[in-house]
């Protein structure tokens, strides 16, 4: 993924509501911006753009700019936010900035009240305000492998900076009588190997529909469209928040949630909500560290090539095959030996996601539905 610099030669550019002025050097990791600038250069001498090298830190100064990786989900954004808020509160640095948070700016500003945010790009003048440029996935070894062996991001950052236990939490516990006798289901993750099959939604609703209303929260993803297609008879009502603001409000009001490994589950944790997590490829102990209100339905899947939960967060390409560790017939040890991970992500996302929606990987296919229903029944009685 690119870390690049650029400056516009003749004209300014409005990009995603942000204004880029000419003759000013900028840095970015935004892949869409990289494509946009290179496409414009095909037709005219629009800008100068070049790949930049990330440099490891030799000595820390007093003002640190945390550079996030170019692609991550909402759950990761929340974990980054928790750790960076903890770093700010530690007062180890006089100034802390965050670069390249992209669409998740609202997570850092609204939820964590963090200042000095540079969502899409940062100018050279702004970068010079910092004496320490810290690329997370370069400096913290475990974060380099997050796609292939997920660890607790907040803990990894906290341990690196030797921070004390994070005592930051949200006090928002909205109550809404409309949610009092309801179960909220969050079936969609950013990955098909961590998303809930329609048949499981159906089993949950049929088991509890006489006693509870249901709020099934989806988004605009391919997986959500798949769920809507399966639901053509309108058996269940799906709710699609328009933006992150609406999603945050929805989760702040829930009574009891059923989660996959997804952004909504991480939001529910910091809002101190109750529910269950259906464990798939990532360990519940990693996702629910010190959380006492969301209970896991553990994944005990095993095969010749993997033992769940394996830590993988998405399917990947290996030797011209796309899949998980089991379907690719390799392990994390094989991935770790690679010098570059670029080829692992070079695959047709839409077509391959569609395939794995119709053909779930082993740990999804083998979810114990009866144990899940028993766990829901037990936990919701105690709610």
URVEN-V800094 format. One record per residue. RES is the residue in three letters. PHI is phi in degrees with one decimal (* if undefined). PSI is psi in whole degrees, 0 to 359 (none if undefined). D_LAST is the distance of its C-alpha to the last C-alpha in Angstrom with 1 decimal. Layout:
BEGIN
RES & PHI & PSI & D_LAST
RES & PHI & PSI & D_LAST
END
This chain:
BEGIN
UNK & * & 142 & 44.0
UNK & -79.8 & 143 & 46.4
UNK & -118.2 & 116 & 46.7
UNK & -138.0 & 161 & 49.5
UNK & -117.4 & 158 & 51.6
UNK & -160.4 & 157 & 53.4
UNK & -147.5 & 143 & 55.5
UNK & -82.0 & 142 & 56.7
UNK & -88.6 & 314 & 60.5
UNK & -125.6 & 325 & 61.4
UNK & -122.9 & 150 & 58.5
UNK & -78.1 & 171 & 55.1
UNK & -143.8 & 131 & 52.0
UNK & -96.2 & 120 & 48.9
UNK & -128.5 & 116 & 46.0
UNK & 49.8 & 50 & 42.5
UNK & 69.6 & 3 & 43.2
UNK & -105.1 & 140 & 44.6
UNK & -96.0 & 128 & 48.3
UNK & -110.2 & 122 & 50.4
UNK & -94.5 & 157 & 53.8
UNK & -77.8 & 160 & 57.0
UNK & 58.4 & 28 & 58.7
UNK & -127.0 & 128 & 55.6
UNK & -79.7 & 136 & 54.2
UNK & -127.8 & 160 & 50.5
UNK & -123.8 & 146 & 48.2
UNK & -157.3 & 163 & 45.4
UNK & -126.4 & 9 & 43.3
UNK & -72.0 & 113 & 42.4
UNK & -66.3 & 322 & 43.5
UNK & -65.2 & 322 & 43.9
UNK & -65.7 & 319 & 46.1
UNK & -55.4 & 314 & 48.1
UNK & -67.1 & 317 & 48.8
UNK & -59.0 & 312 & 49.6
UNK & -67.3 & 319 & 52.2
UNK & -67.8 & 325 & 53.8
UNK & -66.3 & 320 & 54.1
UNK & -66.4 & 327 & 55.8
UNK & -67.9 & 341 & 58.2
UNK & -68.5 & 333 & 59.4
UNK & -106.0 & 340 & 61.0
UNK & -160.4 & 168 & 62.1
UNK & -81.6 & 78 & 62.3
UNK & -85.0 & 320 & 59.0
UNK & -156.3 & 167 & 57.7
UNK & -105.5 & 125 & 58.1
UNK & -134.8 & 138 & 55.1
UNK & -150.7 & 149 & 54.8
UNK & -67.9 & 141 & 52.5
UNK & -114.0 & 152 & 51.7
UNK & -91.9 & 135 & 51.3
UNK & -85.6 & 134 & 48.3
UNK & -113.1 & 136 & 49.5
UNK & -70.6 & 155 & 47.8
UNK & -79.5 & 129 & 47.6
UNK & -95.7 & 324 & 50.4
UNK & -151.8 & 135 & 49.7
UNK & -82.9 & 141 & 46.9
UNK & -100.3 & 208 & 47.9
UNK & -105.4 & 348 & 46.2
UNK & -128.0 & 115 & 44.9
UNK & -115.5 & 133 & 42.7
UNK & -105.8 & 116 & 41.9
UNK & -86.9 & 116 & 39.0
UNK & -99.2 & 115 & 39.9
UNK & -80.4 & 160 & 37.1
UNK & -70.9 & 165 & 37.8
UNK & -74.0 & 334 & 38.7
UNK & -133.3 & 123 & 35.9
UNK & -162.6 & 166 & 32.2
UNK & -98.3 & 180 & 28.9
UNK & -63.6 & 321 & 26.3
UNK & -59.9 & 318 & 24.2
UNK & -63.3 & 319 & 27.4
UNK & -58.9 & 319 & 28.1
UNK & -66.2 & 318 & 24.9
UNK & -66.6 & 320 & 25.8
UNK & -59.7 & 315 & 29.4
UNK & -60.6 & 316 & 28.3
UNK & -60.2 & 315 & 26.2
UNK & -68.4 & 317 & 29.2
UNK & -70.4 & 324 & 31.9
UNK & -62.0 & 320 & 30.1
UNK & -63.6 & 320 & 30.1
UNK & -64.1 & 318 & 33.8
UNK & -61.9 & 315 & 34.7
UNK & -66.2 & 337 & 33.0
UNK & -72.3 & 340 & 35.0
UNK & 60.2 & 27 & 38.3
UNK & -69.8 & 336 & 40.0
UNK & -127.1 & 148 & 41.5
UNK & -73.7 & 332 & 43.1
UNK & -147.0 & 135 & 41.9
UNK & -127.4 & 126 & 39.3
UNK & -119.1 & 160 & 39.4
UNK & -126.3 & 125 & 37.6
UNK & -112.9 & 144 & 39.7
UNK & 74.0 & 39 & 38.8
UNK & -84.6 & 351 & 35.2
UNK & 53.9 & 233 & 36.3
UNK & -69.7 & 349 & 33.7
UNK & -98.2 & 21 & 31.0
UNK & -53.0 & 320 & 32.8
UNK & -63.1 & 329 & 30.1
UNK & -61.4 & 316 & 27.6
UNK & -77.4 & 326 & 30.0
UNK & -86.9 & 311 & 31.2
UNK & -79.7 & 315 & 28.3
UNK & -79.4 & 320 & 25.3
UNK & -108.1 & 357 & 27.4
UNK & 52.5 & 43 & 30.4
UNK & -91.6 & 133 & 32.9
UNK & -93.5 & 180 & 36.5
UNK & 57.5 & 60 & 39.4
UNK & -109.2 & 134 & 38.0
UNK & -126.7 & 89 & 40.4
UNK & -64.3 & 309 & 38.5
UNK & -106.0 & 324 & 41.2
UNK & -156.5 & 165 & 44.3
UNK & -136.6 & 136 & 45.8
UNK & -74.8 & 160 & 49.4
UNK & -60.9 & 322 & 51.8
UNK & -63.4 & 319 & 52.2
UNK & -67.5 & 320 & 48.4
UNK & -64.6 & 327 & 48.2
UNK & -70.1 & 351 & 51.1
UNK & -73.0 & 348 & 49.1
UNK & -112.5 & 142 & 47.3
UNK & -100.3 & 358 & 49.1
UNK & -135.6 & 116 & 46.5
UNK & -105.2 & 113 & 45.4
UNK & -115.9 & 106 & 42.6
UNK & -88.7 & 114 & 41.6
UNK & -56.1 & 312 & 38.3
UNK & -77.3 & 351 & 39.0
UNK & -87.5 & 320 & 42.5
UNK & -85.8 & 326 & 41.8
UNK & -106.6 & 108 & 38.6
UNK & -55.2 & 316 & 39.5
UNK & -62.1 & 329 & 36.0
UNK & -72.6 & 340 & 35.2
UNK & -64.3 & 330 & 38.3
UNK & -103.8 & 18 & 36.7
UNK & -57.7 & 328 & 33.2
UNK & -71.4 & 337 & 33.8
UNK & -115.1 & 342 & 34.8
UNK & -152.4 & 88 & 32.8
UNK & -65.8 & 132 & 29.8
UNK & -123.8 & 176 & 29.0
UNK & -78.2 & 109 & 26.8
UNK & -61.6 & 316 & 28.8
UNK & -58.6 & 315 & 27.6
UNK & -66.1 & 320 & 28.5
UNK & -62.0 & 316 & 31.8
UNK & -69.2 & 317 & 32.9
UNK & -61.4 & 318 & 31.7
UNK & -66.1 & 321 & 33.6
UNK & -60.6 & 315 & 36.7
UNK & -89.2 & 3 & 37.0
UNK & 55.9 & 51 & 36.0
UNK & -90.5 & 150 & 33.3
UNK & -73.0 & 165 & 31.2
UNK & -52.0 & 136 & 27.4
UNK & -72.7 & 117 & 25.9
UNK & -102.2 & 15 & 24.3
UNK & -83.7 & 127 & 23.9
UNK & -149.2 & 162 & 20.5
UNK & -88.2 & 142 & 19.5
UNK & -98.3 & 359 & 18.5
UNK & -73.7 & 117 & 17.7
UNK & -135.2 & 69 & 14.3
UNK & -60.6 & 138 & 15.4
UNK & -115.3 & 136 & 13.6
UNK & -138.9 & 122 & 15.1
UNK & -58.8 & 334 & 14.9
UNK & -67.6 & 341 & 16.0
UNK & -101.5 & 354 & 12.8
UNK & -58.8 & 318 & 10.4
UNK & -111.4 & 53 & 10.7
UNK & -134.8 & 155 & 11.4
UNK & -118.4 & 129 & 11.1
UNK & -103.6 & 127 & 13.4
UNK & -110.3 & 132 & 15.7
UNK & -118.8 & 88 & 18.0
UNK & -85.2 & 348 & 20.7
UNK & -105.7 & 127 & 23.6
UNK & -111.7 & 172 & 24.8
UNK & -71.4 & 349 & 28.3
UNK & -123.2 & 144 & 29.4
UNK & -67.2 & 336 & 29.7
UNK & -83.7 & 4 & 29.0
UNK & -132.5 & 26 & 25.4
UNK & -115.4 & 154 & 24.7
UNK & -88.5 & 125 & 22.9
UNK & -62.3 & 149 & 25.3
UNK & -57.8 & 322 & 25.3
UNK & -61.5 & 329 & 25.1
UNK & -73.7 & 320 & 21.7
UNK & -55.7 & 314 & 20.4
UNK & -59.7 & 317 & 22.2
UNK & -63.3 & 318 & 20.7
UNK & -64.9 & 312 & 17.0
UNK & -62.3 & 314 & 18.0
UNK & -62.8 & 327 & 20.0
UNK & -72.5 & 325 & 17.5
UNK & -119.1 & 6 & 14.7
UNK & -67.0 & 338 & 17.0
UNK & -75.3 & 340 & 17.5
UNK & -113.7 & 342 & 13.9
UNK & -138.4 & 148 & 13.0
UNK & -84.1 & 160 & 15.3
UNK & -124.6 & 139 & 15.9
UNK & -122.4 & 109 & 17.0
UNK & -105.7 & 111 & 19.0
UNK & -96.3 & 124 & 20.4
UNK & -125.2 & 184 & 23.9
UNK & -137.3 & 205 & 26.9
UNK & -100.6 & 18 & 30.7
UNK & -76.3 & 168 & 31.0
UNK & -60.1 & 322 & 32.9
UNK & -65.5 & 320 & 29.8
UNK & -63.6 & 320 & 28.3
UNK & -63.2 & 323 & 31.6
UNK & -62.3 & 315 & 31.4
UNK & -63.1 & 319 & 28.1
UNK & -64.3 & 322 & 29.5
UNK & -65.1 & 320 & 32.6
UNK & -67.7 & 341 & 30.8
UNK & -103.9 & 31 & 29.1
UNK & -60.7 & 334 & 32.4
UNK & -81.2 & 5 & 31.7
UNK & 57.4 & 41 & 29.0
UNK & -69.3 & 323 & 26.3
UNK & -124.9 & 153 & 23.5
UNK & -97.7 & 124 & 23.5
UNK & -96.9 & 144 & 23.6
UNK & -118.1 & 128 & 23.1
UNK & -120.8 & 96 & 25.4
UNK & -56.9 & 141 & 25.1
UNK & -71.2 & 332 & 28.7
UNK & -157.3 & 180 & 28.4
UNK & -64.7 & 324 & 26.3
UNK & -55.9 & 312 & 25.9
UNK & -66.2 & 323 & 24.3
UNK & -64.9 & 317 & 22.0
UNK & -59.5 & 316 & 21.0
UNK & -63.2 & 317 & 20.2
UNK & -58.0 & 312 & 18.2
UNK & -70.9 & 329 & 15.9
UNK & -66.2 & 344 & 15.7
UNK & -106.1 & 352 & 14.1
UNK & -64.4 & 153 & 11.6
UNK & -91.6 & 311 & 8.2
UNK & -151.7 & 130 & 7.5
UNK & -116.8 & 148 & 10.7
UNK & -118.1 & 118 & 13.0
UNK & -122.3 & 148 & 15.8
UNK & -96.9 & 180 & 19.3
UNK & -72.9 & 100 & 21.2
UNK & -156.1 & 171 & 21.8
UNK & -55.6 & 314 & 22.1
UNK & -56.9 & 325 & 18.9
UNK & -64.5 & 320 & 16.9
UNK & -67.6 & 323 & 18.9
UNK & -65.0 & 318 & 18.3
UNK & -60.9 & 324 & 14.5
UNK & -60.2 & 312 & 15.1
UNK & -77.1 & 345 & 17.2
UNK & -91.8 & 4 & 15.0
UNK & 61.9 & 39 & 12.2
UNK & -87.8 & 160 & 9.8
UNK & -104.1 & 151 & 7.1
UNK & 165.9 & 198 & 8.5
UNK & -129.2 & 152 & 11.4
UNK & -112.5 & 127 & 15.1
UNK & -88.1 & 106 & 17.8
UNK & -72.5 & 132 & 20.5
UNK & -120.8 & 258 & 24.0
UNK & -91.3 & 348 & 27.0
UNK & -115.4 & 137 & 25.5
UNK & -61.2 & 137 & 23.9
UNK & -65.0 & 329 & 20.2
UNK & -65.4 & 330 & 21.4
UNK & -72.1 & 319 & 23.5
UNK & -82.6 & 331 & 20.8
UNK & -114.4 & 30 & 17.9
UNK & -51.3 & 119 & 20.2
UNK & 65.3 & 10 & 18.5
UNK & -90.3 & 132 & 15.1
UNK & -112.2 & 2 & 12.3
UNK & -107.5 & 341 & 9.2
UNK & -110.9 & 121 & 10.8
UNK & -102.4 & 140 & 11.9
UNK & -88.2 & 142 & 15.3
UNK & -94.5 & 105 & 16.9
UNK & -70.6 & 150 & 20.2
UNK & -106.0 & 117 & 23.5
UNK & -112.3 & 25 & 26.3
UNK & -66.3 & 137 & 28.9
UNK & -136.1 & 150 & 32.5
UNK & -145.2 & 183 & 35.8
UNK & -64.3 & 333 & 39.4
UNK & -110.1 & 346 & 38.8
UNK & -151.9 & 162 & 35.3
UNK & -131.2 & 117 & 32.4
UNK & -76.3 & 152 & 28.9
UNK & -78.3 & 133 & 27.4
UNK & -86.6 & 342 & 30.8
UNK & 98.3 & 351 & 29.9
UNK & -72.7 & 139 & 31.6
UNK & -105.5 & 345 & 30.1
UNK & -158.5 & 162 & 32.5
UNK & -68.2 & 159 & 35.4
UNK & -148.4 & 166 & 38.8
UNK & -100.3 & 132 & 42.5
UNK & -146.6 & 122 & 44.5
UNK & 54.5 & 44 & 48.1
UNK & 68.3 & 13 & 47.9
UNK & -115.6 & 144 & 44.7
UNK & -113.7 & 131 & 41.3
UNK & 170.7 & 205 & 38.2
UNK & -104.2 & 190 & 35.9
UNK & -60.6 & 319 & 37.2
UNK & -66.5 & 310 & 37.4
UNK & -71.3 & 333 & 39.2
UNK & -86.4 & 351 & 41.5
UNK & 59.8 & 44 & 42.1
UNK & -140.8 & 179 & 41.8
UNK & -128.0 & 175 & 39.6
UNK & -60.6 & 329 & 38.5
UNK & -59.1 & 322 & 41.6
UNK & -67.0 & 321 & 43.8
UNK & -66.4 & 317 & 42.2
UNK & -61.9 & 333 & 42.5
UNK & -75.4 & 342 & 46.2
UNK & -67.9 & 142 & 46.8
UNK & -77.4 & 330 & 48.6
UNK & -137.0 & 145 & 47.1
UNK & -103.0 & 4 & 43.9
UNK & -57.5 & 314 & 45.3
UNK & -66.5 & 337 & 46.3
UNK & -64.4 & 334 & 42.8
UNK & -104.4 & 3 & 41.5
UNK & -92.5 & 83 & 44.6
UNK & -150.7 & 161 & 43.5
UNK & -75.8 & 104 & 42.9
UNK & -62.0 & 313 & 39.2
UNK & -62.5 & 309 & 39.0
UNK & -65.8 & 317 & 40.9
UNK & -72.9 & 324 & 39.3
UNK & -62.4 & 319 & 35.7
UNK & -59.9 & 320 & 36.6
UNK & -63.2 & 315 & 37.8
UNK & -80.5 & 347 & 34.7
UNK & -69.7 & 316 & 32.5
UNK & -78.8 & 337 & 34.6
UNK & -128.9 & 78 & 34.9
UNK & -60.1 & 149 & 31.7
UNK & -71.1 & 168 & 32.2
UNK & -56.1 & 317 & 31.5
UNK & -70.1 & 337 & 28.1
UNK & -81.3 & 316 & 26.8
UNK & -62.8 & 333 & 28.8
UNK & -106.4 & 23 & 27.5
UNK & -61.1 & 129 & 23.7
UNK & -80.8 & 99 & 22.5
UNK & -66.1 & 319 & 20.8
UNK & -64.6 & 317 & 20.1
UNK & -63.3 & 323 & 18.4
UNK & -62.6 & 313 & 16.3
UNK & -64.5 & 321 & 15.3
UNK & -64.5 & 319 & 14.5
UNK & -65.3 & 318 & 12.3
UNK & -60.4 & 313 & 10.4
UNK & -59.0 & 317 & 10.1
UNK & -66.5 & 313 & 9.1
UNK & -73.7 & 326 & 6.4
UNK & -74.9 & 335 & 4.9
UNK & -67.4 & 327 & 5.5
UNK & -86.1 & 356 & 3.8
UNK & -73.7 & none & 0.0
END
